[in-house]
């Protein structure tokens, strides 16, 4: 980030036309050339699908923390005392 970007006012302080011109857009959206440029520069706006965790896997993942293990051990110990 160059220093000139640090001196720009926040987009929320600008009037709508000034904010739109700052991001090279119109009230209807980006112009085709700008959309193509951003698609090339940043890639498509998608999320990668992740494997869903099962309910049982989620339950057992809660016991990975050492603090949780200590509390579980203390609860079991106090139950038998």
VMD Tcl script that builds the backbone (N, CA, C; Angstrom):
set m [mol new atoms 243]
animate dup $m
set s [atomselect $m all]
$s set {name element resname resid chain x y z} {
  {N N UNK 1 A 0.849 -1.172 0.000}
  {CA C UNK 1 A 0.000 0.000 0.000}
  {C C UNK 1 A 0.892 1.230 0.000}
  {N N UNK 2 A 0.680 2.112 -0.940}
  {CA C UNK 2 A 1.489 3.314 -0.980}
  {C C UNK 2 A 0.900 4.391 -0.069}
  {N N UNK 3 A 1.692 5.434 0.149}
  {CA C UNK 3 A 1.299 6.468 1.107}
  {C C UNK 3 A 0.092 7.273 0.647}
  {N N UNK 4 A -0.131 7.370 -0.672}
  {CA C UNK 4 A -1.257 8.164 -1.156}
  {C C UNK 4 A -2.595 7.533 -0.758}
  {N N UNK 5 A -2.625 6.215 -0.609}
  {CA C UNK 5 A -3.871 5.562 -0.184}
  {C C UNK 5 A -4.184 5.850 1.277}
  {N N UNK 6 A -3.167 6.087 2.087}
  {CA C UNK 6 A -3.381 6.382 3.502}
  {C C UNK 6 A -4.016 7.749 3.695}
  {N N UNK 7 A -3.822 8.663 2.745}
  {CA C UNK 7 A -4.355 10.011 2.867}
  {C C UNK 7 A -5.764 10.143 2.303}
  {N N UNK 8 A -6.276 9.101 1.649}
  {CA C UNK 8 A -7.624 9.160 1.092}
  {C C UNK 8 A -8.645 9.109 2.224}
  {N N UNK 9 A -9.717 9.874 2.103}
  {CA C UNK 9 A -10.765 9.784 3.137}
  {C C UNK 9 A -11.483 8.447 3.025}
  {N N UNK 10 A -12.065 8.000 4.098}
  {CA C UNK 10 A -12.809 6.751 4.096}
  {C C UNK 10 A -13.998 6.834 3.155}
  {N N UNK 11 A -14.345 5.720 2.533}
  {CA C UNK 11 A -15.440 5.720 1.564}
  {C C UNK 11 A -16.758 6.150 2.193}
  {N N UNK 12 A -16.928 5.919 3.479}
  {CA C UNK 12 A -18.183 6.265 4.153}
  {C C UNK 12 A -18.353 7.775 4.323}
  {N N UNK 13 A -17.269 8.531 4.166}
  {CA C UNK 13 A -17.364 9.982 4.294}
  {C C UNK 13 A -17.617 10.674 2.957}
  {N N UNK 14 A -17.522 9.931 1.861}
  {CA C UNK 14 A -17.674 10.516 0.532}
  {C C UNK 14 A -19.134 10.549 0.101}
  {N N UNK 15 A -19.438 11.485 -0.791}
  {CA C UNK 15 A -20.754 11.492 -1.427}
  {C C UNK 15 A -20.818 10.288 -2.370}
  {N N UNK 16 A -22.012 9.836 -2.669}
  {CA C UNK 16 A -22.172 8.635 -3.492}
  {C C UNK 16 A -21.454 8.743 -4.837}
  {N N UNK 17 A -21.600 9.822 -5.586}
  {CA C UNK 17 A -20.878 9.893 -6.872}
  {C C UNK 17 A -19.358 9.827 -6.716}
  {N N UNK 18 A -18.832 10.465 -5.663}
  {CA C UNK 18 A -17.382 10.443 -5.437}
  {C C UNK 18 A -16.917 9.035 -5.072}
  {N N UNK 19 A -17.686 8.337 -4.235}
  {CA C UNK 19 A -17.326 6.966 -3.854}
  {C C UNK 19 A -17.361 6.051 -5.068}
  {N N UNK 20 A -18.383 6.208 -5.904}
  {CA C UNK 20 A -18.483 5.369 -7.103}
  {C C UNK 20 A -17.337 5.642 -8.065}
  {N N UNK 21 A -16.959 6.888 -8.226}
  {CA C UNK 21 A -15.850 7.192 -9.136}
  {C C UNK 21 A -14.527 6.687 -8.573}
  {N N UNK 22 A -14.396 6.640 -7.261}
  {CA C UNK 22 A -13.166 6.150 -6.634}
  {C C UNK 22 A -12.968 4.663 -6.908}
  {N N UNK 23 A -14.052 3.907 -7.004}
  {CA C UNK 23 A -13.933 2.465 -7.273}
  {C C UNK 23 A -14.224 2.132 -8.733}
  {N N UNK 24 A -14.293 3.141 -9.573}
  {CA C UNK 24 A -14.538 2.989 -11.014}
  {C C UNK 24 A -15.823 2.211 -11.255}
  {N N UNK 25 A -16.917 2.719 -10.741}
  {CA C UNK 25 A -18.214 2.064 -10.896}
  {C C UNK 25 A -19.281 3.117 -11.167}
  {N N UNK 26 A -20.446 2.631 -11.589}
  {CA C UNK 26 A -21.610 3.499 -11.766}
  {C C UNK 26 A -22.681 3.026 -10.804}
  {N N UNK 27 A -23.797 3.731 -10.759}
  {CA C UNK 27 A -24.889 3.320 -9.874}
  {C C UNK 27 A -25.452 1.966 -10.293}
  {N N UNK 28 A -25.263 1.587 -11.559}
  {CA C UNK 28 A -25.743 0.295 -12.048}
  {C C UNK 28 A -24.741 -0.827 -11.788}
  {N N UNK 29 A -23.516 -0.495 -11.426}
  {CA C UNK 29 A -22.495 -1.509 -11.152}
  {C C UNK 29 A -21.205 -1.188 -11.873}
  {N N UNK 30 A -20.309 -2.161 -11.935}
  {CA C UNK 30 A -19.030 -1.968 -12.604}
  {C C UNK 30 A -19.215 -1.973 -14.111}
  {N N UNK 31 A -18.362 -1.195 -14.785}
  {CA C UNK 31 A -18.381 -1.271 -16.243}
  {C C UNK 31 A -17.699 -2.576 -16.658}
  {N N UNK 32 A -17.991 -3.066 -17.833}
  {CA C UNK 32 A -17.514 -4.377 -18.275}
  {C C UNK 32 A -15.995 -4.482 -18.221}
  {N N UNK 33 A -15.299 -3.447 -18.657}
  {CA C UNK 33 A -13.839 -3.483 -18.667}
  {C C UNK 33 A -13.277 -3.609 -17.246}
  {N N UNK 34 A -13.870 -2.864 -16.322}
  {CA C UNK 34 A -13.403 -2.920 -14.934}
  {C C UNK 34 A -13.710 -4.280 -14.309}
  {N N UNK 35 A -14.880 -4.839 -14.608}
  {CA C UNK 35 A -15.236 -6.157 -14.081}
  {C C UNK 35 A -14.281 -7.215 -14.613}
  {N N UNK 36 A -13.949 -7.153 -15.902}
  {CA C UNK 36 A -13.011 -8.114 -16.494}
  {C C UNK 36 A -11.628 -7.958 -15.881}
  {N N UNK 37 A -11.196 -6.717 -15.672}
  {CA C UNK 37 A -9.889 -6.459 -15.065}
  {C C UNK 37 A -9.822 -7.034 -13.649}
  {N N UNK 38 A -10.877 -6.796 -12.863}
  {CA C UNK 38 A -10.884 -7.292 -11.474}
  {C C UNK 38 A -10.995 -8.811 -11.425}
  {N N UNK 39 A -11.744 -9.391 -12.351}
  {CA C UNK 39 A -11.848 -10.847 -12.405}
  {C C UNK 39 A -10.491 -11.461 -12.709}
  {N N UNK 40 A -9.747 -10.839 -13.608}
  {CA C UNK 40 A -8.403 -11.317 -13.930}
  {C C UNK 40 A -7.451 -11.106 -12.760}
  {N N UNK 41 A -7.553 -9.953 -12.118}
  {CA C UNK 41 A -6.632 -9.613 -11.035}
  {C C UNK 41 A -6.909 -10.408 -9.760}
  {N N UNK 42 A -8.180 -10.519 -9.365}
  {CA C UNK 42 A -8.521 -11.121 -8.073}
  {C C UNK 42 A -9.115 -12.525 -8.175}
  {N N UNK 43 A -9.558 -12.930 -9.363}
  {CA C UNK 43 A -10.189 -14.232 -9.522}
  {C C UNK 43 A -11.681 -14.137 -9.236}
  {N N UNK 44 A -12.358 -15.252 -9.436}
  {CA C UNK 44 A -13.805 -15.257 -9.227}
  {C C UNK 44 A -14.137 -15.220 -7.738}
  {N N UNK 45 A -15.298 -14.728 -7.429}
  {CA C UNK 45 A -15.739 -14.539 -6.055}
  {C C UNK 45 A -16.469 -15.797 -5.580}
  {N N UNK 46 A -15.693 -16.838 -5.320}
  {CA C UNK 46 A -16.283 -18.099 -4.884}
  {C C UNK 46 A -15.550 -18.623 -3.652}
  {N N UNK 47 A -16.229 -19.425 -2.898}
  {CA C UNK 47 A -15.640 -20.101 -1.744}
  {C C UNK 47 A -15.396 -21.549 -2.098}
  {N N UNK 48 A -14.288 -22.084 -1.609}
  {CA C UNK 48 A -14.009 -23.495 -1.830}
  {C C UNK 48 A -14.843 -24.324 -0.858}
  {N N UNK 49 A -15.457 -25.367 -1.382}
  {CA C UNK 49 A -16.269 -26.234 -0.528}
  {C C UNK 49 A -15.357 -27.028 0.396}
  {N N UNK 50 A -15.749 -27.113 1.634}
  {CA C UNK 50 A -14.978 -27.873 2.609}
  {C C UNK 50 A -15.775 -29.097 3.031}
  {N N UNK 51 A -15.050 -30.125 3.421}
  {CA C UNK 51 A -15.694 -31.355 3.864}
  {C C UNK 51 A -16.479 -31.076 5.150}
  {N N UNK 52 A -17.724 -31.503 5.169}
  {CA C UNK 52 A -18.560 -31.310 6.355}
  {C C UNK 52 A -18.118 -32.271 7.457}
  {N N UNK 53 A -18.074 -31.777 8.668}
  {CA C UNK 53 A -17.718 -32.602 9.810}
  {C C UNK 53 A -18.980 -33.235 10.374}
  {N N UNK 54 A -18.904 -34.506 10.725}
  {CA C UNK 54 A -20.071 -35.191 11.289}
  {C C UNK 54 A -20.324 -34.694 12.708}
  {N N UNK 55 A -21.506 -34.950 13.208}
  {CA C UNK 55 A -21.857 -34.529 14.568}
  {C C UNK 55 A -20.958 -35.219 15.597}
  {N N UNK 56 A -20.667 -36.489 15.370}
  {CA C UNK 56 A -19.806 -37.230 16.293}
  {C C UNK 56 A -18.381 -36.676 16.256}
  {N N UNK 57 A -17.895 -36.357 15.073}
  {CA C UNK 57 A -16.557 -35.763 14.946}
  {C C UNK 57 A -16.483 -34.410 15.629}
  {N N UNK 58 A -17.525 -33.627 15.490}
  {CA C UNK 58 A -17.583 -32.322 16.148}
  {C C UNK 58 A -17.592 -32.491 17.669}
  {N N UNK 59 A -18.336 -33.469 18.157}
  {CA C UNK 59 A -18.399 -33.726 19.600}
  {C C UNK 59 A -17.023 -34.080 20.152}
  {N N UNK 60 A -16.326 -35.000 19.490}
  {CA C UNK 60 A -15.016 -35.423 19.993}
  {C C UNK 60 A -13.947 -34.348 19.798}
  {N N UNK 61 A -14.119 -33.457 18.835}
  {CA C UNK 61 A -13.135 -32.387 18.642}
  {C C UNK 61 A -13.166 -31.392 19.799}
  {N N UNK 62 A -14.251 -31.380 20.568}
  {CA C UNK 62 A -14.347 -30.488 21.718}
  {C C UNK 62 A -13.406 -30.889 22.850}
  {N N UNK 63 A -12.916 -32.128 22.819}
  {CA C UNK 63 A -12.079 -32.639 23.906}
  {C C UNK 63 A -10.594 -32.598 23.572}
  {N N UNK 64 A -10.191 -31.838 22.564}
  {CA C UNK 64 A -8.779 -31.745 22.178}
  {C C UNK 64 A -7.987 -30.833 23.097}
  {N N UNK 65 A -8.625 -29.895 23.713}
  {CA C UNK 65 A -7.939 -28.920 24.551}
  {C C UNK 65 A -7.467 -29.573 25.857}
  {N N UNK 66 A -6.222 -29.288 26.268}
  {CA C UNK 66 A -5.731 -29.837 27.544}
  {C C UNK 66 A -6.568 -29.361 28.735}
  {N N UNK 67 A -7.066 -28.141 28.687}
  {CA C UNK 67 A -7.882 -27.629 29.791}
  {C C UNK 67 A -9.171 -28.439 29.895}
  {N N UNK 68 A -9.764 -28.759 28.766}
  {CA C UNK 68 A -10.983 -29.559 28.760}
  {C C UNK 68 A -10.712 -30.943 29.336}
  {N N UNK 69 A -9.580 -31.512 28.987}
  {CA C UNK 69 A -9.233 -32.845 29.514}
  {C C UNK 69 A -9.052 -32.789 31.031}
  {N N UNK 70 A -8.416 -31.744 31.535}
  {CA C UNK 70 A -8.227 -31.601 32.981}
  {C C UNK 70 A -9.576 -31.465 33.681}
  {N N UNK 71 A -10.470 -30.648 33.130}
  {CA C UNK 71 A -11.790 -30.474 33.733}
  {C C UNK 71 A -12.600 -31.763 33.689}
  {N N UNK 72 A -12.507 -32.491 32.589}
  {CA C UNK 72 A -13.210 -33.772 32.481}
  {C C UNK 72 A -12.673 -34.766 33.505}
  {N N UNK 73 A -11.353 -34.821 33.640}
  {CA C UNK 73 A -10.747 -35.712 34.630}
  {C C UNK 73 A -11.171 -35.317 36.045}
  {N N UNK 74 A -11.207 -34.026 36.337}
  {CA C UNK 74 A -11.613 -33.561 37.672}
  {C C UNK 74 A -13.081 -33.894 37.939}
  {N N UNK 75 A -13.928 -33.791 36.910}
  {CA C UNK 75 A -15.343 -34.113 37.088}
  {C C UNK 75 A -15.527 -35.595 37.368}
  {N N UNK 76 A -14.809 -36.433 36.642}
  {CA C UNK 76 A -14.913 -37.893 36.858}
  {C C UNK 76 A -14.370 -38.262 38.230}
  {N N UNK 77 A -13.254 -37.653 38.612}
  {CA C UNK 77 A -12.644 -37.929 39.921}
  {C C UNK 77 A -13.579 -37.504 41.043}
  {N N UNK 78 A -14.208 -36.331 40.926}
  {CA C UNK 78 A -15.095 -35.866 41.992}
  {C C UNK 78 A -16.369 -36.697 42.050}
  {N N UNK 79 A -16.759 -37.282 40.933}
  {CA C UNK 79 A -17.946 -38.147 40.932}
  {C C UNK 79 A -17.713 -39.396 41.771}
  {N N UNK 80 A -16.495 -39.946 41.717}
  {CA C UNK 80 A -16.193 -41.167 42.439}
  {C C UNK 80 A -15.739 -40.922 43.877}
  {N N UNK 81 A -15.503 -39.715 44.253}
  {CA C UNK 81 A -15.081 -39.443 45.643}
  {C C UNK 81 A -16.218 -39.164 46.514}
}
mol reanalyze $m
mol bondsrecalc $m
mol representation Tube
mol addrep $m
